[in-house]
Amino acid sequence: MAPVTQDQSQLYQSLAEAIEARKDLRNPLIEILRIAQELFGYLPVEVQEFIAEKMNIPASKIYGVVTFYNFFSMQPRGKYTLNVCNGTACFVKGAPRVVQMLSEELGIEMGETTADGLFTMSAVRCVGACSLAPVFVIGEETYGRITSKDQIKEILTRYK
């Protein structure tokens, strides 16, 4: 394990307190992982090992849960997660082109985070906005009928 900084030490202390407060609950792992990701911003192997040790469960179980649920990330995520819908309607109406335009504008591929830490691009199966296809979501905002780079530039500017 890498040396722990002062700030990280405080994060680990907060996580240890959260684990202690929840360890007797039935199936607390997902809640503890959610708290850990909220504290650290993501779930690196070191954090997973810390949780495994404190909860007295195999690290492989933690890793299995982290990699199963797409809510959890083992890589740092951007301030904003940009979820591109790849459901049938969006795919047919141009989701691959939207991904291409976003990749060109942001300089990242699907699953990556921009160098400035502002955006992470990910794919989702459906956002329930088929009539607006193709769409992507940033936070609680859904952006639909995306057909041009100009639309994408205008939307992204709101977040910069």
N, C-alpha and C positions, 0 to 999 in steps of 0.2 A: 504494500500500500504506500502511496506517495505521502510525503510529509504533509501534515495538516496545518493550514494557516490559522491565525487568530479568528478571522471571520468564519472559516469553515468549522473551527472548533465550536463556535456558538451555534452553527447550523446543526452539527452533530448532537450537541447538547439538547437542542430543541426537539430533534428527531427522537432521541432517547427518551425524553419526557413524554412525547406523543405515544411512543411504543408502550411505555410503562402504564400510561393511562388507559390503553386500549387492549393490552395483552390478554385480559380475561374475557373479552367479548368473543362471541362466536364468529369465527372466520374474519378476523380483523385485517388480514393482509392487504386487500385492495384499498381500504381506507388508509392504512399506514403508507402504502406506496403513493397514494394520491397526495398525502401530506408531505412525503419526502420530495416528490416532484415539485410541489409548490415551493418548498424551502430551497431546493437546489436548482430548480429550473429544468432538470432532467434527472435520469437515474443511471449514473455511471456505475460500473462494476463495483467500485469501492463502496458506494452507498448501498448497493444490493447486498454485499458481503456484511456490512455493518448491521443491516436489518436482519439478515439470516442469523448472525451471531446473537443479537439481542433477543430474537424470537425463538432461538434454538430450533431452527428448521434448516434444511439443506439449501445452500445458495442456488442449487439447480432448480428448486421449486420457485424461488423468487424470479430467477431468470425466465422460467417458463411462463409465469404470469405476465411479466413485463413485455415479453416478446409476443404474447398472444393478443393482448389488448392494444389497439392502435392509439389509445389515449396516452399510453406511456411511451416515453422516448428515452433512448440511451445516448442520444446526441443532443447537444444544446439546440434549443429551438429559438426562432426569432421572436421578437416582441409580438408580431402578428402572424398567425397561421392562416395561410391562404389555401382553402380547401376547394379543389376543382372537382366538380361533379362529373363522374364518368358513368352515370346511369345510362340506360338505353337511349332515352330522348336526347340527353345532352351529347352523348357520343355520336349519334346519327346527325345531330344538328351542328357539330363542329367542335366538340371538346378537345380532340387531338390538336386542332389548330389553335385553340385557346391556350393549351399547354405550351405549344411552340412559341406563341407570341409572348406569353409570360416568361418563358425561359430566356428568350432573347432580350426582353426588357430588364429582367432582374439579374441575368448572368448566372442562373442556377438551373439545375435539373430537378425533377420530381424527387422529393424527400430531402432536398438540400436546403441550407440556410444561407442567406446573403451574407457577404463579408462584414457588412455593417451591423449584423445581428437584428435587422429589422423584420425580414420576412422569411418564413419557412413555407415551402410549397408542398402540399400533399394532395393525394387523390382520395375521394370518398365515393361510395357507390351511388348514393342518391340523396338529394337534399329536399325532395318533395316540391320542387318548383319547376316541374316539367314544361309548363306553359311558357316559361321564360328561357328555355334552353337555347344555347348552352349557358351555364351559370358557374360562378364561383362565389365562395363565401369568405368574408373576412370578419371574424368576431360574430356579431349578430346581424351583420349586413349582407344581404344577398344581391349580387350584381348579375343581371341577366341580359339575354340577347346580345352577347358579346360577339362582335364581328370585326373589330378593327384594333390596330395597335394604338390609335388615338384614344379610344375608349379606355383601354388598359392604362395608358399613361395618365389620363385624367383621374381615374380611380386611385391608382397608386400614389399619386401626388397628395391626395387627402391624408395619407398616412405617414408621409415623410416630414 
